[in-house]
Amino acid sequence: MDFYLALRIIGCIMLFAFGGVYLKRFTDFGVPADLAISLAAYLLANLAFLEVLRRGLGFGMVVSSMGQLCLMVLVGAFVFGERIRPMQGLGVALALLAMAAFAYDAGAQS
């Protein structure tokens, strides 16, 4: 995996998380600017995700979705004060394991 693909995947994950945070803020406070920021973040994230998918569907899809899962659980815990239950912690650990397995497999094939 090259550096720019990894950067796009990380950017995609961060933009989806950013959009999710502002969408949650919109539902809590009802400020239209939060909705606009959320939609813009989702638009940019989907454009970045299209570039990731063009490079390789399987790897990009797994890493992006698992990364979003892990990041959103952490954002929920640290930003919104939610508690991570044991089953969620197990899910995050398995998601990280899946990302590591796909990264190892992608490195072994190249």
SVG drawing of the C-alpha trace seen along z (x, -y; Angstrom):
<svg xmlns="http://www.w3.org/2000/svg" viewBox="-33 -28 38 41">
<polyline fill="none" stroke="black" stroke-width="0.4" points="0.0,0.0 1.4,-3.3 1.5,-6.4 -1.1,-8.4 -3.7,-5.5 -3.1,-5.3 -3.5,-9.0 -6.8,-8.9 -8.1,-6.1 -7.3,-8.0 -8.8,-11.2 -11.9,-9.3 -12.3,-7.9 -11.7,-11.2 -14.2,-13.0 -16.9,-10.5 -16.3,-10.8 -16.3,-14.6 -19.6,-14.5 -21.0,-12.1 -20.0,-14.4 -21.6,-17.5 -24.7,-15.5 -25.1,-14.5 -24.6,-18.2 -27.4,-19.1 -29.8,-16.6 -28.9,-17.9 -29.0,-21.6 -30.8,-22.1 -28.3,-24.6 -28.5,-24.6 -24.8,-25.4 -24.0,-22.0 -26.1,-20.3 -24.3,-22.2 -20.9,-21.3 -22.0,-17.6 -23.2,-17.4 -20.1,-19.0 -17.9,-16.5 -20.0,-13.6 -19.6,-14.9 -15.8,-15.2 -15.6,-11.8 -17.6,-10.1 -15.4,-11.7 -12.3,-10.4 -13.9,-7.0 -14.5,-6.8 -10.8,-7.2 -10.0,-4.5 -12.5,-2.1 -10.9,-2.8 -7.6,-1.6 -8.9,1.7 -12.3,2.5 -11.7,5.2 -8.8,3.6 -10.2,0.0 -13.7,1.1 -12.6,3.2 -10.1,0.7 -12.4,-2.3 -15.4,-0.7 -13.5,0.8 -11.6,-2.4 -14.9,-4.3 -16.3,-1.8 -13.3,-2.2 -13.1,-5.9 -16.9,-6.5 -16.8,-4.3 -13.9,-6.4 -15.5,-9.7 -18.7,-8.6 -16.8,-7.8 -14.5,-10.8 -16.6,-13.6 -20.1,-12.6 -19.4,-10.8 -20.8,-7.5 -19.6,-4.3 -17.9,-1.5 -19.6,1.7 -17.6,5.0 -19.3,6.1 -18.4,2.8 -14.8,3.2 -14.7,6.7 -16.1,5.3 -13.4,2.6 -10.7,5.2 -12.0,7.5 -12.2,4.6 -8.6,3.7 -7.6,7.4 -9.5,7.4 -7.6,4.3 -4.3,5.8 -5.1,9.0 -6.1,7.2 -2.9,5.0 -0.8,8.1 -2.5,9.8 -2.1,6.7 1.6,6.5 2.2,10.1 0.6,9.9 2.7,6.9"/>
</svg>
